[in-house]
């Protein structure tokens, strides 16, 4: 699992455009994302189309609205441009792993986890990725852009959490601790 989370060395944009073009509303999909702030993480859940026809999974943009394109045989096909943070789609994991149930309070920065969430209108979805903590707040834990825990306790949308591998025992990339996001022009 940890090797899979590293993702491919090169994005297959053409393949992803075609694959996203074939996605229907509420179809269960798995998308591998790669971001500097949250590292690499896999989101699996029902596809949700926005009013602009973009595709989302677990509240994250996956691909833009459908556009007509020409196939290699000259026929017309529908495609969707993958989001810049999408590393692989479809993201299919073929191996096996045995995650263990764990309490969120036992986790720390760099642990590889599988977390399930529920949030309307996205429904239930699962994120597999590396836990990140805030630079100045050890209790503020996230996997991908979803909160696992704050000083007030577990996130209300978190359904369950399982540990795949502890920090230092896997090869998945571990991002730095999350700092404050600075926005130019805001004081």
N, C-alpha and C positions, 0 to 999 in steps of 0.2 A: 504494500500500500504506500509506503513512504517514497519508493522510487516512482510510482505512478503520480504522486502529488507533485513531483518535480516537473512533470510535463514534458512535452516534446521539445527538442532543441530548436525546432523551427515551426512556426504556425502554418497550417495548411488553409490559407484564406479562401482559395477557390473551393476547396472541399467543404469548408464551413458555410460559405454562402449558399451552396446547393442544399446542404443538409438543413440549414435554418429555413430555407425556402419551402421545405416540405413539412414543416411543423404546423400542427393544428392546435387550436385552443384546447387547453386542459390536458394535452398529451404530456406524459411524464418524461422529462428530459434530464440529462446530466451535463453540466457545463463546468469546465475547468477554467478558473480565473487566475490571473497573476497580477498582483499589485505590489508596489514598493511598501506601502503602509501595512498591509495585512498578509503579505506573502502569497503563497499559492493555496487555493482552496477549491474544493469541488462542491457544487450545489446541485442537489437532485430534488426535483419537485415538479408540480404541474406547470406547464407553460401558461403564461398569462399575457394576453395581448392588450395593449393600451388603446386609448381612443385614437392615437396616431398610427396604430398597427405595429408598433414596436413589440418585440417579444421580451418578456421578463421571466425570471425564475427566482423565487425566494426574495422578491423585491428588488432584484438587480437587473439592470439592462443587460440583455444577452445579444440582441440583434435589432437592426433598424427595420423599418417597414419594407414590405415586399416591393420589388421593382422588376420590370421585365428585362430579360437578358436573352442573348442568343446562345443556344447550346452548340457543341462542336459540330453537330449534324445540320445546323442552320435553323432548327426548330426554336420556338419561343418557350422560355422557362421563367419561373419566378424565383428570385433569389433575395436574400437578406444579407446586408453587410454586418459581420460580427462586430460587437463592441471592441474597442481597443484593448480592454483588459481580458478578453476571452482568449485563452491559450489553446483550448482544444474543444471541439464539438463535432460529433457526439463524443463524450468522454466516457469510454467504456473500460471499466476495471475488470480484468479477467482472473486475477489472483484470489487468494484467500487471506483473511486476517481475522483475529479473534479479539475484538475489543472487550474490555472489562468495565463493568459499571463502576462509577466513581462519583464522589461528591465534588461539586464545583470548587468548594473551599480547599480541596486537596490539590488542585491544579496550579501550575505555574507557567511562566513564560517559556514557550518552546515545546510544550507538550503537544503531541499529535492526538487529536480527538475526533470523535463523531458526535455531533450534536443535532438534536431534532427540535424544530420550532414550529409554532403555529401562529399565523398572522393573516387576517383577512385583508385584502382579497386574494392573497397568494396561497392560502390553505396551509397544509402541513408540508414541510420540506426539511431536508437534511443537509448539513454542512460538514464536510470532512476537511480539516485543516489544522494549522498550528495555532495554539493559544498565544495571544499577545496581551501584554499588560501595559498600562500607562506608566510613563517614566516616573511620575511622582505619586502614583496611587496603585499599589500592589493589588488591591482588591478589585480594581476595575479591569476585568478580563473580557476578551472578545475572541471570537473565531470568525475570520472574515470580517465583514462589517456589522456582525450581529453581536449584541451584548450577551455575555454569559452571566456576569455578576458585577455588582457595584457594592459600595459600602453598605447599602441598604439590604443586600441579599441577592438571591438568584433573580435573573431577569424574568419578568412575568410571562414572556412568550416562549421561554425555554421549557421543552417537555422532558427531555432526557439528555444525559451526557455519558459518553463512554471514552475511556482512554485506550488509544491504539498503541502508543509508545511514549515513554517519557523523554524529556529533553536530553539530547546527547546519545540516545539509543536508536535514532532513526536518521535517515539521510535527507529528509525533506528540508528545504531551505527555511531558516528561522530569521524573520525580519527583526530589526532593532525594536526596542520598546517604543511605544507610541508616544510622541511628544504632542504638544499643542499644535493645532493647525493655524498657521498665520495667514491672514488675508490682507493684501495691500489695501490701504485706504480705510480700514476699520480700526477704530481705537478702542 
